[in-house]
Amino acid sequence: MKYTVGQIARFIRIQKGIKQSFVSDKLGFKSPSSYSEIEKGVRHLSADKIPILADALDVSIEELFFEDKIRKMRNDNDVIA
């Protein structure tokens, strides 16, 4: 199964105990619901925001795109919807 960047970001965010409002603020969104739409796949994240998202989640950009690492983590906790 292929995961979206939003789904991977959600998994990482939950694992690290980071609130949506924190990530939303870092990305410059007016409300957490805008970021929530990215996690749900309703809205896409522009390329210029990818490094900011990675920084907010304290991960490398590669970790947002290479799902083999996520698949391994998923075995420990099934939070990716």
C-alpha positions in Angstrom: 0.0 0.0 0.0 1.3 3.5 -0.9 0.9 6.1 1.8 0.5 9.8 1.2 2.9 12.3 2.7 0.0 13.4 4.8 -0.6 9.9 6.2 3.1 9.4 6.9 3.3 12.9 8.6 0.3 12.0 10.7 1.9 8.7 11.9 5.2 10.5 12.7 3.3 13.4 14.4 1.3 11.0 16.6 4.3 8.9 17.5 6.2 12.0 18.6 3.3 13.5 20.5 3.2 16.6 18.3 -0.1 18.6 18.1 -1.6 19.5 14.8 -1.7 23.1 15.9 2.1 23.1 16.3 2.6 21.8 12.7 0.0 24.1 11.3 1.6 27.1 12.9 5.1 26.1 11.5 3.6 25.7 8.0 2.0 29.2 8.3 -1.6 28.0 8.1 -4.3 30.0 9.8 -5.9 27.0 11.4 -5.1 23.4 12.3 -8.0 22.2 10.1 -5.9 23.2 7.0 -3.1 20.9 8.1 -5.7 18.2 9.0 -6.8 18.2 5.4 -3.3 17.4 4.3 -3.1 14.5 6.7 -6.5 13.2 5.4 -5.4 13.6 1.7 -8.1 16.2 1.0 -5.5 18.9 0.4 -2.0 18.7 -1.0 1.1 20.2 0.5 3.1 22.5 -1.8 6.7 21.5 -2.5 8.1 24.5 -0.7 6.4 23.4 2.5 8.0 19.9 2.6 11.2 21.1 4.3 9.2 23.0 6.9 7.0 20.0 7.6 10.1 17.8 8.0 11.6 20.3 10.4 8.4 20.6 12.4 8.3 16.8 12.8 12.1 16.6 13.4 12.6 14.1 10.6 14.5 14.2 7.3 12.7 14.9 4.1 13.4 11.3 3.0 11.5 9.9 6.0 8.4 11.7 4.6 8.7 9.9 1.3 10.1 6.4 1.8 7.4 4.3 3.2 9.6 1.2 3.9 10.7 2.9 7.1 7.0 3.7 7.9 5.9 0.1 7.1 8.4 -1.2 9.6 7.2 1.3 12.2 3.6 0.4 11.4 4.1 -3.1 12.7 4.5 -1.6 16.1 1.5 0.7 16.0 -1.4 0.8 13.6 -2.2 4.6 13.5 -2.0 5.3 9.8 -5.6 5.4 8.5 
